[in-house]
Protein backbone atom coordinates (compact mmCIF):
# COMPACT_ATOMS: atom_id res chain seq x y z
CA UNK A 1 0.00 0.00 0.00
CA UNK A 2 1.07 3.51 -0.74
CA UNK A 3 -0.18 6.73 0.78
CA UNK A 4 -0.04 9.88 -1.33
CA UNK A 5 -0.84 13.41 -0.19
CA UNK A 6 -1.39 16.31 -2.57
CA UNK A 7 -1.86 19.81 -1.15
CA UNK A 8 -4.85 21.82 -2.37
CA UNK A 9 -5.79 25.45 -1.82
CA UNK A 10 -8.62 24.34 0.47
CA UNK A 11 -7.14 21.22 2.06
CA UNK A 12 -5.32 18.10 0.99
CA UNK A 13 -6.07 15.17 -1.29
CA UNK A 14 -5.19 11.78 0.22
CA UNK A 15 -4.80 8.67 -1.94
CA UNK A 16 -4.29 5.12 -0.67
CA UNK A 17 -3.67 2.25 -3.03
CA UNK A 18 -1.26 0.20 -5.07
CA UNK A 19 1.24 1.21 -7.70
CA UNK A 20 1.00 -0.03 -11.28
CA UNK A 21 2.98 -3.25 -10.77
CA UNK A 22 0.69 -4.37 -7.92
CA UNK A 23 -2.63 -2.84 -9.00
CA UNK A 24 -3.69 -6.13 -10.62
CA UNK A 25 -4.46 -7.31 -7.05
CA UNK A 26 -7.37 -4.87 -6.83
CA UNK A 27 -10.60 -6.09 -8.37
CA UNK A 28 -12.25 -2.91 -9.68
CA UNK A 29 -15.69 -4.50 -9.92
CA UNK A 30 -15.50 -5.70 -6.31
CA UNK A 31 -14.33 -2.26 -5.15
CA UNK A 32 -17.26 -0.55 -6.87
CA UNK A 33 -19.76 -3.10 -5.54
CA UNK A 34 -18.50 -2.68 -1.96
CA UNK A 35 -18.64 1.09 -2.23
CA UNK A 36 -22.16 1.15 -3.67
CA UNK A 37 -23.44 -1.44 -1.16
CA UNK A 38 -22.43 0.69 1.83
CA UNK A 39 -22.16 4.38 0.87
CA UNK A 40 -22.26 5.51 4.51
CA UNK A 41 -19.11 3.52 5.28
CA UNK A 42 -17.22 3.80 1.98
CA UNK A 43 -18.72 6.86 0.28
CA UNK A 44 -16.00 9.32 1.31
CA UNK A 45 -13.40 7.32 -0.65
CA UNK A 46 -13.50 7.76 -4.41
CA UNK A 47 -11.94 5.10 -6.65
CA UNK A 48 -9.24 6.35 -9.03
CA UNK A 49 -7.27 4.58 -11.74
CA UNK A 50 -4.23 6.69 -12.56
CA UNK A 51 -2.79 7.03 -16.07
CA UNK A 52 0.19 4.83 -15.15
CA UNK A 53 -2.16 1.94 -14.21
CA UNK A 54 -1.97 2.37 -10.44
CA UNK A 55 -5.21 2.09 -8.48
CA UNK A 56 -6.15 4.19 -5.46
CA UNK A 57 -9.05 5.37 -3.37
CA UNK A 58 -8.96 9.12 -2.91
CA UNK A 59 -10.40 11.42 -0.28
CA UNK A 60 -10.33 15.20 0.12
CA UNK A 61 -9.63 16.55 3.59
CA UNK A 62 -10.32 20.22 4.30
CA UNK A 63 -8.04 22.48 6.31
CA UNK A 64 -9.09 22.86 9.89
CA UNK A 65 -8.40 25.54 12.44
CA UNK A 66 -6.42 28.66 11.65
CA UNK A 67 -3.31 26.76 10.53
CA UNK A 68 -2.73 25.05 7.22
CA UNK A 69 -2.78 21.51 8.54
CA UNK A 70 -5.48 19.07 7.51
CA UNK A 71 -6.95 16.81 10.21
CA UNK A 72 -5.22 13.43 10.28
CA UNK A 73 -7.08 10.36 9.16
CA UNK A 74 -8.02 8.06 11.99
CA UNK A 75 -6.92 4.44 12.10
CA UNK A 76 -10.55 3.49 11.41
CA UNK A 77 -10.69 5.67 8.28
CA UNK A 78 -7.46 4.14 6.99
CA UNK A 79 -8.81 0.65 7.72
CA UNK A 80 -11.97 1.46 5.75
CA UNK A 81 -9.88 2.49 2.73
CA UNK A 82 -7.79 -0.68 3.01
CA UNK A 83 -10.94 -2.81 3.32
CA UNK A 84 -12.37 -1.18 0.20
CA UNK A 85 -9.21 -2.04 -1.73
CA UNK A 86 -9.07 -5.67 -0.57
Buried (B, 14 or more C-beta within 10 A) or exposed (E): EEEEEEEEEEBBBBBBBBBEEBBEEBEEEEBEEBBEEEEEEBEBBBBEEBEEEBBBBBBBBEBEEEEEEBEEBEEEBBEBBEEBBE
